[in-house]
Amino acid sequence: MLAAPLAPARTVVTRTAYWTRLLPALAALACVTRAPSFVRPLWNPDEGYLAVQARLLAHGGHLYETVVDRKPPLVPWLYEAAFAVCGSGSLTPVRVLAVLAQTLTAVLLASLARRRWGDTAGRTTGVLYLLISVGLNPEDAQAATFEVFILPATAAALWCADRGRWGAAGTAVACAFLAKQTGGAVLVPVVWLLHRAGTSCGGALRLGAGFAVPVLGAALATDPAGFLFWTVTGSAAYASFTGSELHVLGRGVANTVLLAVACAGLIPPVVRSLRTAGTGAADVWLWLASSAVAVTLGFHFFGHYYLQLTPPAALLATAALRTLPRERLPGAVFTSACCCALFLAWGLLAPRPELTHAQRLAAALAQRTAPADRVLVWGMHPETYWLARRTPATRYLTAGLLTNYSGGRDGSQVGEKYAVEGAWPVFRAELAAHAPALVVDDSRGKPYAPDRVPSLRRLLAARYEEVGRVDGAVLYARTPRG
């Protein structure tokens, strides 16, 4: 009679002991797998773009008005908050946030797997996720950019839906979408779980409200028309690979192979389980399929897009390993650890010539201008503004938005006529209002070079003269008549 009340207490103690052991282990593993991210000041232009945006926002700028990008506002706001607390001279604070995001994702996946398949499955999922999460080119896997901050929100959406918390699930889907549009793909498995639960229309209403309120709030906090244009309707030309098919498909194959190498220990058990009884995880398969569709949207196949595949891949591998003999588990984890070590070595040792170029260019730009001067860097490396601590002369931080080169195209459908709708009149007006003290042509023979962009070519010819070169980039200063 007296023993019955002890059962819940024993359950709480067991649960607490489980997480007391697992949480520090996952946090430590997240720190190890993200260690290369701290060895360089920048990993890719997306980090540079976010850093410049955050600095402009901190000095009174307005997203979608004085600075623009084809992304929702959550990650720029995150950078802005980190800079407000720690200063804008280093990306270390956002790198720490990325470690926390990866830890949270691993914990949520572990909790989801433990609820379904037991303690061992929880530990396995958390560890496997962190091991494969760096299985891409380090400039994609180690950068603290949009996809890294999508992942905890997508995992939270499944975690909440699995427990029937539909309002919270909708909010998590909204956070994923507000980090990057493709994060909304997690809505597919969430809706499937809602359908499977047989919940009344009240569950659907809570899910819809949970999603709509944060998204509408973000739109109202920025500029509703600008939010809609830059996140949804204004990217038609970007989301096409006409004329660049072989170029982008080659990139897609390369990144698929890299992720397959990282998952070398997981693919065999998943294939074996499919040949037998399957994994019994239909919602996770839907999550993987919807994430794969998200990777293909826009037809650019950049490596960081593939990060969305890693959470469902880790869950599916865990489910598959449960159906196989127990001795398969150590081999899968060991293989994943070895592959992870290879990618970490790549991140620690590989040279980054583009970063060196941007640093040299920023040093030259800072030397030739005053801190209050506005400058124009005509190229695809917005980090030059951040490294030089100079203010852009325009809201368009790369030439890509003005030429459609930002999709990494090979030359076709690149030029003034392929720019974001209405961009050139705004660009010309901004240069007239804030004439840059220095223009840097960093095209270096790319298809958006000034000799292929008439408006920029005329501006340089009429008002600027060449004053120097840095690693192939040309520096132009205003002439007395300019």
KOLZASE-96178 format. One record per residue (C-alpha): residue in one letter; chain; x, y, z. Coordinates in steps of 0.001 Angstrom, whole numbers, plus 524288, in hexadecimal, padded with zeros to 5 digits. Layout:
["A" "A" [X Y Z]],
...
! end
This chain:
["M" "A" [80000 80000 80000]],
["L" "A" [80B22 8094C 8032F]],
["A" "A" [81365 8059C 7F75B]],
["A" "A" [80A14 80A46 7ECC2]],
["P" "A" [80CC1 81901 7EE0B]],
["L" "A" [81B5C 8168E 7EC4A]],
["A" "A" [81A07 812B2 7DDF5]],
["P" "A" [8186A 82090 7D88A]],
["A" "A" [823AA 8255E 7E0F2]],
["R" "A" [82C45 81A57 7DBFB]],
["T" "A" [82886 81DF0 7CE09]],
["V" "A" [82C4C 82C19 7D05E]],
["V" "A" [83945 82813 7D639]],
["T" "A" [83C0B 81F22 7CAA8]],
["R" "A" [838A9 829CF 7C0FA]],
["T" "A" [84117 833A4 7C824]],
["A" "A" [84CA0 82A4F 7C8C6]],
["Y" "A" [84B5D 82776 7BA42]],
["W" "A" [84C11 835A5 7B642]],
["T" "A" [85652 83900 7C07E]],
["R" "A" [85F62 82F8D 7B99A]],
["L" "A" [85B4A 83217 7AB8E]],
["L" "A" [85A68 840F5 7AB38]],
["P" "A" [868B5 8439C 7AE9F]],
["A" "A" [86D0F 83925 7A500]],
["L" "A" [8653F 83F09 799D8]],
["A" "A" [869B4 84CD0 79D4A]],
["A" "A" [877E4 84870 79D5A]],
["L" "A" [87653 84172 7905A]],
["A" "A" [86FDD 84D88 78A81]],
["C" "A" [87B88 855AB 78EDA]],
["V" "A" [884EF 84C02 78894]],
["T" "A" [87DA5 84B54 77BAD]],
["R" "A" [87C85 85A27 77B06]],
["A" "A" [88A94 85CC6 77F33]],
["P" "A" [88F4B 86014 77152]],
["S" "A" [88533 86B02 7708B]],
["F" "A" [88D3C 872E6 77A5B]],
["V" "A" [89A3B 87240 77321]],
["R" "A" [896B1 87C1C 76868]],
["P" "A" [89067 8897B 7694E]],
["L" "A" [8870E 88615 75E2E]],
["W" "A" [88319 879D9 756E9]],
["N" "A" [87AB6 87E5E 74B9C]],
["P" "A" [87406 88A66 745BD]],
["D" "A" [8673E 8873B 74CA8]],
["E" "A" [86DD4 889E2 759AB]],
["G" "A" [8734A 8966B 753F4]],
["Y" "A" [865F7 89A74 74EED]],
["L" "A" [85FA4 89814 75C2E]],
["A" "A" [86A81 89F5E 76336]],
["V" "A" [868E3 8AB61 75A85]],
["Q" "A" [85A17 8AADA 75BDD]],
["A" "A" [85AF0 8A9FF 76AA3]],
["R" "A" [86449 8B57B 76B6E]],
["L" "A" [85B67 8BDC6 762D2]],
["L" "A" [84F63 8BA01 76AC0]],
["A" "A" [85675 8BD82 7774E]],
["H" "A" [858F5 8CB2C 771DD]],
["G" "A" [84ACD 8CDF1 76EC1]],
["G" "A" [848EF 8C668 7621A]],
["H" "A" [83C35 8BFB3 75EA4]],
["L" "A" [83B56 8B225 758E6]],
["Y" "A" [83576 8B1B3 74B1F]],
["E" "A" [8370C 8C071 74A16]],
["T" "A" [844E3 8C53C 74CC5]],
["V" "A" [84AB5 8B797 74BA5]],
["V" "A" [844CA 8AC24 7444A]],
["D" "A" [84657 89D97 74264]],
["R" "A" [83E12 8925C 73D68]],
["K" "A" [83CD8 88CD3 74B16]],
["P" "A" [8338D 88E3E 756A9]],
["P" "A" [837FD 8969A 76225]],
["L" "A" [83AAE 88D0B 76D36]],
["V" "A" [84924 88A5F 76AD2]],
["P" "A" [84CA9 898B0 767F4]],
["W" "A" [845E5 89C26 774B6]],
["L" "A" [84D9A 89186 77B9F]],
["Y" "A" [85A62 89733 7767A]],
["E" "A" [855F6 8A4DA 77A51]],
["A" "A" [85310 8A04C 78835]],
["A" "A" [86038 89981 78955]],
["F" "A" [8672C 8A5B6 78480]],
["A" "A" [85F73 8AE3D 78DFA]],
["V" "A" [8644B 8A615 79968]],
["C" "A" [87226 8A2DC 79518]],
["G" "A" [875BF 8ACD0 78A9E]],
["S" "A" [8763D 8AB49 77BE9]],
["G" "A" [884BF 8A906 77A1D]],
["S" "A" [8844A 89A2D 77B18]],
["L" "A" [87B27 88F11 77763]],
["T" "A" [87EF9 8871D 78356]],
["P" "A" [87202 88A2F 78A50]],
["V" "A" [869DB 884E5 77F0F]],
["R" "A" [872F0 8792B 77E05]],
["V" "A" [86FB1 87651 78C47]],
["L" "A" [86147 877A4 788F6]],
["A" "A" [86350 86DD2 77DF1]],
["V" "A" [86923 86415 787A7]],
["L" "A" [85D46 86607 79054]],
["A" "A" [85439 86436 784A4]],
["Q" "A" [85ACF 8575C 7811C]],
["T" "A" [85A55 852BC 78F39]],
["L" "A" [84BE7 85608 7903C]],
["T" "A" [84913 84EEE 7837E]],
["A" "A" [8502F 842CF 78849]],
["V" "A" [848F2 84323 7954C]],
["L" "A" [83B9D 8447A 78ED3]],
["L" "A" [83E95 83958 7857A]],
["A" "A" [84372 830F2 790BC]],
["S" "A" [836FE 833C2 79869]],
["L" "A" [82E9B 8307C 78C9F]],
["A" "A" [835B5 823AD 78A3B]],
["R" "A" [83598 81FF9 798A3]],
["R" "A" [826E3 82201 799A6]],
["R" "A" [824BF 81904 78E08]],
["W" "A" [82F48 80EBB 78F1F]],
["G" "A" [835DA 80F54 79C63]],
["D" "A" [841E3 81464 7A362]],
["T" "A" [84C15 80EAF 79A37]],
["A" "A" [84535 8144A 78E63]],
["G" "A" [84548 821D1 79491]],
["R" "A" [853E3 82188 796FC]],
["T" "A" [8567A 81BF7 78973]],
["T" "A" [84E93 8265A 7825F]],
["G" "A" [854DF 831C1 7896E]],
["V" "A" [86299 82CC2 786EF]],
["L" "A" [8603F 828EF 778BE]],
["Y" "A" [85A33 8360D 775B2]],
["L" "A" [865E4 83DAD 77AB9]],
["L" "A" [86F76 834B8 773A9]],
["I" "A" [86915 83669 76658]],
["S" "A" [86598 844CC 76819]],
["V" "A" [87329 848F7 7636B]],
["G" "A" [8737A 83FFE 7579D]],
["L" "A" [874A3 84A5D 74D13]],
["N" "A" [87E8B 85432 74843]],
["P" "A" [88288 85B81 754BA]],
["E" "A" [87E59 8688D 74F00]],
["D" "A" [87094 862CD 74EA8]],
["A" "A" [870A2 85A97 75B0E]],
["Q" "A" [87856 8637A 76436]],
["A" "A" [87289 870B5 760A8]],
["A" "A" [868AC 87680 76A2C]],
["T" "A" [85E63 8793B 75FEC]],
["F" "A" [8501C 8770E 75CFF]],
["E" "A" [84F66 8683B 75C55]],
["V" "A" [8561E 8661A 76973]],
["F" "A" [84B81 86E22 77008]],
["I" "A" [8409E 86752 76887]],
["L" "A" [84405 85A2E 76E7B]],
["P" "A" [84001 85BD5 77CCC]],
["A" "A" [83305 86193 77882]],
["T" "A" [8302D 8562C 76F60]],
["A" "A" [833BC 84C55 779E8]],
["A" "A" [82B2A 853B9 7839B]],
["A" "A" [81FC7 85336 77A02]],
["L" "A" [82069 84458 77964]],
["W" "A" [82298 84369 78810]],
["C" "A" [8166B 84B76 78ADD]],
["A" "A" [80E14 844A8 780A1]],
["D" "A" [811F7 83762 785EA]],
["R" "A" [80C26 83B9A 792F5]],
["G" "A" [7FFF3 841C5 78D29]],
["R" "A" [803F8 84F9F 7908E]],
["W" "A" [7FED2 85575 7840A]],
["G" "A" [7FFBA 863DA 78751]],
["A" "A" [80DF1 8626A 78B4F]],
["A" "A" [8108A 85A2D 77F35]],
["G" "A" [80B23 86513 776A4]],
["T" "A" [813BE 86F04 77D86]],
["A" "A" [81FAA 86661 77B5A]],
["V" "A" [81C62 86520 76CD8]],
["A" "A" [81B27 873F2 76C49]],
["C" "A" [82889 87597 7729E]],
["A" "A" [82E65 86C48 76899]],
["F" "A" [827F1 873EA 75D94]],
["L" "A" [82C7E 880E3 76344]],
["A" "A" [83A68 87BC7 763AB]],
["K" "A" [83979 877F9 75556]],
["Q" "A" [82DB2 8758A 74CAC]],
["T" "A" [8311A 8674A 74A29]],
["G" "A" [83023 8649D 758C2]],
["G" "A" [82174 86485 756B3]],
["A" "A" [822E5 85724 75042]],
["V" "A" [821D9 850FD 75DB6]],
["L" "A" [81368 8546A 75D5C]],
["V" "A" [81139 84844 754E3]],
["P" "A" [81483 83E16 75F55]],
["V" "A" [80DFE 8467D 769BC]],
["V" "A" [80130 84689 7621C]],
["W" "A" [80273 837EA 76001]],
["L" "A" [803C5 835CB 76EAF]],
["L" "A" [7F7EA 83E81 770BA]],
["H" "A" [7F031 83628 76735]],
["R" "A" [7F4DC 82975 76D57]],
["A" "A" [7F10D 82E30 77AE0]],
["G" "A" [7E310 82FEF 77638]],
["T" "A" [7E287 83CF7 77D3B]],
["S" "A" [7D688 84577 77BBC]],
["C" "A" [7D6E6 8520B 773F7]],
["G" "A" [7DB47 858BD 7806E]],
["G" "A" [7E8CC 852BB 77ED1]],
["A" "A" [7E9AF 857CE 770E7]],
["L" "A" [7E572 86552 77557]],
["R" "A" [7EFBE 86573 78004]],
["L" "A" [7FA0A 8610E 77646]],
["G" "A" [7F60A 86B9D 76C98]],
["A" "A" [7F594 87635 776EE]],
["G" "A" [802AA 87211 77C74]],
["F" "A" [80892 873BC 76EFC]],
["A" "A" [80167 88006 76AAC]],
["V" "A" [8038A 888A6 776A4]],
["P" "A" [81294 888CF 77660]],
["V" "A" [8130A 88A4F 76794]],
["L" "A" [80972 895A5 767AD]],
["G" "A" [810B6 89B95 77312]],
["A" "A" [81D88 89B0C 76B92]],
["A" "A" [81725 8A13B 75FA8]],
["L" "A" [81190 8AC51 767CD]],
["A" "A" [81E73 8AE4F 76EFC]],
["T" "A" [8256C 8B09B 76208]],
["D" "A" [81E05 8B553 75616]],
["P" "A" [81289 8AC94 7522D]],
["A" "A" [813B3 8AF4C 7439E]],
["G" "A" [8226D 8ADE5 743F8]],
["F" "A" [8217D 8A18A 74C28]],
["L" "A" [81847 89B61 7423F]],
["F" "A" [8207C 89F8F 73695]],
["W" "A" [82DCA 89BA1 73BBB]],
["T" "A" [829BD 88ED4 74202]],
["V" "A" [81F8B 889CB 7385E]],
["T" "A" [81C5B 890E1 72BC7]],
["G" "A" [82917 8975F 727C4]],
["S" "A" [831B9 88BB1 724D0]],
["A" "A" [82C27 88608 71849]],
["A" "A" [8388E 88819 71062]],
["Y" "A" [840FE 882D1 71B70]],
["A" "A" [838EF 8764A 71C39]],
["S" "A" [83C3C 871FB 70E6F]],
["F" "A" [8481F 86B34 708F0]],
["T" "A" [84512 86D0F 6FA8F]],
["G" "A" [851CE 86DDA 6F31B]],
["S" "A" [859FE 8691D 6FEA7]],
["E" "A" [85531 85B24 6FF7D]],
["L" "A" [8622D 85406 6FF1C]],
["H" "A" [86880 85DEC 70823]],
["V" "A" [85E97 85CAD 71323]],
["L" "A" [85C43 84E1E 7115B]],
["G" "A" [86AD7 84BCF 712A7]],
["R" "A" [86A95 8532F 71F7C]],
["G" "A" [85EE1 84B24 723CB]],
["V" "A" [865B9 83E4D 720EB]],
["A" "A" [8720A 8429C 72811]],
["N" "A" [86AB5 8469B 7345D]],
["T" "A" [86253 83A59 7340D]],
["V" "A" [86EA7 8321F 73394]],
["L" "A" [87491 839AC 73F02]],
["L" "A" [8689E 8377F 74786]],
["A" "A" [86822 82932 74374]],
["V" "A" [87635 827B4 74815]],
["A" "A" [87284 82DB1 75527]],
["C" "A" [8671C 82427 7560E]],
["A" "A" [86F09 81858 751B2]],
["G" "A" [86C66 81182 75E87]],
["L" "A" [85DC3 81433 75DFA]],
["I" "A" [859CD 81145 75001]],
["P" "A" [85C02 8025A 750AD]],
["P" "A" [8531D 80001 75C83]],
["V" "A" [8486D 8087A 756A1]],
["V" "A" [84925 800E8 749D3]],
["R" "A" [848FB 7F3DB 75114]],
["S" "A" [83D3A 7F7E5 7591B]],
["L" "A" [835DA 7FBB1 74CC8]],
["R" "A" [8383D 7EE16 74749]],
["T" "A" [8323D 7E803 75357]],
["A" "A" [827B1 7EDD8 75BE0]],
["G" "A" [82AE3 7FC44 759EA]],
["T" "A" [82D68 8062C 76496]],
["G" "A" [81F67 808DC 7688B]],
["A" "A" [82209 81786 7685D]],
["A" "A" [8191D 81CE1 75DC2]],
["D" "A" [81950 82AB8 76305]],
["V" "A" [82835 82ACE 76311]],
["W" "A" [82863 8261A 754FA]],
["L" "A" [81F1C 83149 751BE]],
["W" "A" [8283F 83A8E 758D4]],
["L" "A" [833B8 835AE 750C6]],
["A" "A" [82BF6 83677 74409]],
["S" "A" [826E3 8443D 746AF]],
["S" "A" [83499 84889 74A6E]],
["A" "A" [839D6 842C5 73DC1]],
["V" "A" [82FD0 84AB8 73645]],
["A" "A" [83448 856BD 73DD5]],
["V" "A" [84254 853FF 739BC]],
["T" "A" [83E67 853EE 72B63]],
["L" "A" [83631 86060 72BED]],
["G" "A" [83CF1 86AF1 72429]],
["F" "A" [8454B 860C8 71D21]],
["H" "A" [85237 8654D 722D9]],
["F" "A" [8562B 859DB 72BA6]],
["F" "A" [85F7D 86166 73451]],
["G" "A" [865B0 858E7 73EBB]],
["H" "A" [85F8C 85FC5 74A4C]],
["Y" "A" [85211 85C8C 744C9]],
["Y" "A" [854E8 84E3A 747B7]],
["L" "A" [855AB 85099 75663]],
["Q" "A" [846DA 84F72 756E6]],
["L" "A" [8482C 8410F 75392]],
["T" "A" [85086 83D9F 75F57]],
["P" "A" [84654 83D40 76A6B]],
["P" "A" [83CE6 833D7 7639C]],
["A" "A" [84883 82BEE 75EA6]],
["A" "A" [84D47 829D3 76C99]],
["L" "A" [83FB1 825CC 77129]],
["L" "A" [83DCB 81C77 765CB]],
["A" "A" [84B04 81627 7682B]],
["T" "A" [8479E 8141A 7767A]],
["A" "A" [83A8C 80E1A 772EB]],
["A" "A" [84144 80542 76911]],
["L" "A" [84BC5 800E1 77296]],
["R" "A" [84131 7FC68 77C06]],
["T" "A" [83C92 7F24D 7722F]],
["L" "A" [84A47 7ECB1 7704E]],
["P" "A" [85304 7E4C8 77971]],
["R" "A" [8587F 7ECEC 7849F]],
["E" "A" [86677 7EAF8 7800D]],
["R" "A" [86385 7F3B4 7745C]],
["L" "A" [86259 7FFCA 77D0B]],
["P" "A" [870AE 8015B 7812C]],
["G" "A" [87524 7FFC7 77317]],
["A" "A" [86BC3 80A3C 76E40]],
["V" "A" [86FDA 813D6 778E1]],
["F" "A" [87E53 810FC 776D9]],
["T" "A" [87D5D 812EA 7681F]],
["S" "A" [87614 81FAE 76A2B]],
["A" "A" [88061 82433 773E8]],
["C" "A" [88B65 8213B 76A55]],
["C" "A" [8848E 828AE 75F71]],
["C" "A" [88207 833F1 768CA]],
["A" "A" [89088 8345D 76C29]],
["L" "A" [893DC 835A4 75DB0]],
["F" "A" [88AC0 84131 75C05]],
["L" "A" [88FEA 847A4 76855]],
["A" "A" [89DE0 8463A 7636B]],
["W" "A" [8999C 84C59 7569E]],
["G" "A" [893CA 857D0 75DFA]],
["L" "A" [89FCE 859CF 76669]],
["L" "A" [8AA2D 85877 75BD1]],
["A" "A" [8A493 85CA4 74EB2]],
["P" "A" [8A8C9 86A27 749A5]],
["R" "A" [89E98 87492 746D5]],
["P" "A" [8A3F3 87D03 73BCF]],
["E" "A" [89768 884EB 73A4A]],
["L" "A" [8981B 88917 7487E]],
["T" "A" [8A631 88D73 746A2]],
["H" "A" [8A210 89535 73AAC]],
["A" "A" [896E4 89BC1 74203]],
["Q" "A" [8A012 89F5E 74D2E]],
["R" "A" [8A9FC 8A587 74400]],
["L" "A" [89F69 8ACD8 73CCE]],
["A" "A" [8996E 8B1B1 74985]],
["A" "A" [8A6AB 8B68E 74E22]],
["A" "A" [8A880 8BE45 74184]],
["L" "A" [89AC3 8C3B5 74266]],
["A" "A" [89CA7 8C7FE 75087]],
["Q" "A" [8A99A 8CE65 74D1D]],
["R" "A" [8A3EA 8D679 741F0]],
["T" "A" [89762 8DAF9 748AC]],
["A" "A" [8931D 8E15E 7555B]],
["P" "A" [88A1E 8DA67 75F07]],
["A" "A" [87EB4 8E33F 75B60]],
["D" "A" [88031 8E0C4 74CAF]],
["R" "A" [87696 8D868 74550]],
["V" "A" [87C3D 8CE8A 73BCF]],
["L" "A" [8777F 8C533 73159]],
["V" "A" [87CFD 8B77E 7300F]],
["W" "A" [8786F 8B205 72307]],
["G" "A" [879C8 8A38B 7257A]],
["M" "A" [874BE 897C1 72CDB]],
["H" "A" [87C3D 899A0 73989]],
["P" "A" [8748D 8A2D4 7426E]],
["E" "A" [87DB5 89F23 74D81]],
["T" "A" [8870F 8A941 747D4]],
["Y" "A" [87E4C 8B3F2 74D6B]],
["W" "A" [87E6A 8AD76 75AC7]],
["L" "A" [88D03 8AAE7 75AF8]],
["A" "A" [88FF4 8B8F0 756C3]],
["R" "A" [885BF 8BEC2 7600A]],
["R" "A" [8801E 8C70D 75522]],
["T" "A" [871EB 8CA2B 75203]],
["P" "A" [86C58 8C576 744F6]],
["A" "A" [867B2 8D006 73BAE]],
["T" "A" [85BB9 8C7DD 73845]],
["R" "A" [8520D 8BE78 73E3D]],
["Y" "A" [85684 8B403 73495]],
["L" "A" [86237 8ADB5 73B1D]],
["T" "A" [86620 8A533 72F89]],
["A" "A" [8661C 8A672 720DE]],
["G" "A" [85D9A 89A52 72099]],
["L" "A" [85118 8A17C 723D7]],
["L" "A" [853E5 8AADD 7189A]],
["T" "A" [8580A 8A0A4 70E91]],
["N" "A" [8521F 893A4 71326]],
["Y" "A" [85FA5 88DD9 71515]],
["S" "A" [85CE3 88ACC 7235B]],
["G" "A" [85869 87D19 71FF1]],
["G" "A" [8663F 87944 71C6B]],
["R" "A" [86317 878E2 70DFF]],
["D" "A" [86CD9 8760E 7034A]],
["G" "A" [86A0B 88220 6FB29]],
["S" "A" [85CF8 8806C 6F476]],
["Q" "A" [85187 888D5 6F8DE]],
["V" "A" [85AB5 89225 6FFE3]],
["G" "A" [859CF 8A0BF 6FD98]],
["E" "A" [85222 8AD16 7004C]],
["K" "A" [84599 8A811 6FA5E]],
["Y" "A" [8459B 89C56 70391]],
["A" "A" [84692 8A491 70FF9]],
["V" "A" [83C79 8A48D 71AC7]],
["E" "A" [830A5 8AC0E 715F4]],
["G" "A" [8323F 8BAAB 7181F]],
["A" "A" [84015 8B983 71D62]],
["W" "A" [8475E 8C1EE 71392]],
["P" "A" [83F71 8CE87 7151F]],
["V" "A" [84136 8CD57 723DE]],
["F" "A" [84FB1 8CA5F 7224D]],
["R" "A" [85204 8D631 71987]],
["A" "A" [84A81 8DF04 722E1]],
["E" "A" [85278 8DA3F 72E81]],
["L" "A" [85F5F 8DC79 72796]],
["A" "A" [85AE7 8EA2F 72402]],
["A" "A" [8571D 8ED04 73218]],
["H" "A" [86307 8E67E 7383B]],
["A" "A" [86DA6 8E6A0 72DE6]],
["P" "A" [877B9 8DC7F 7323E]],
["A" "A" [8852C 8E1CD 73539]],
["L" "A" [88AE3 8D54D 72FCE]],
["V" "A" [88584 8CB00 72684]],
["V" "A" [88B9F 8BD8A 726CE]],
["D" "A" [889AA 8B521 71AC1]],
["D" "A" [88B7B 8A7A0 72086]],
["S" "A" [88594 8A05A 714F4]],
["R" "A" [892CD 89AEF 71097]],
["G" "A" [88DF3 89650 7035D]],
["K" "A" [880C4 89149 70807]],
["P" "A" [8749A 89311 6FF89]],
["Y" "A" [87030 89F00 70740]],
["A" "A" [87C75 8A6F1 7042C]],
["P" "A" [879F6 8B57C 7017E]],
["D" "A" [87C9B 8B3E9 6F2F7]],
["R" "A" [8704F 8AB84 6F289]],
["V" "A" [86836 8B4B2 6FB17]],
["P" "A" [865D9 8C13F 6F365]],
["S" "A" [860B5 8C9A6 6FE93]],
["L" "A" [86C6B 8C6DD 70735]],
["R" "A" [875EC 8C83A 6FBED]],
["R" "A" [870AB 8D5D6 6F8C9]],
["L" "A" [8715E 8D9EC 70714]],
["L" "A" [87F9B 8D5E5 70840]],
["A" "A" [88346 8DC69 6FB6E]],
["A" "A" [87CBD 8E93E 6FEF8]],
["R" "A" [8805B 8EB07 70D38]],
["Y" "A" [88B6B 8E1F3 7114F]],
["E" "A" [89962 8DE8F 70E15]],
["E" "A" [8A17C 8D2A3 71110]],
["V" "A" [8AA8E 8D46C 71CBA]],
["G" "A" [8AF44 8C6B6 71FBF]],
["R" "A" [8ADBD 8B806 71EDF]],
["V" "A" [8AD43 8AD52 72927]],
["D" "A" [8AE04 89F1A 724DB]],
["G" "A" [8A6D1 8A22F 71843]],
["A" "A" [89CBA 8AB3D 71E6C]],
["V" "A" [89CD8 8B925 71910]],
["L" "A" [89B61 8C515 721E4]],
["Y" "A" [89520 8D17C 71CA6]],
["A" "A" [89528 8DEA3 72393]],
["R" "A" [88C82 8EA43 72056]],
["T" "A" [89270 8F407 71709]],
["P" "A" [891BC 902A6 71A4D]],
["R" "A" [8865B 9041B 710EF]],
["G" "A" [87F97 8F85E 71732]],
! end
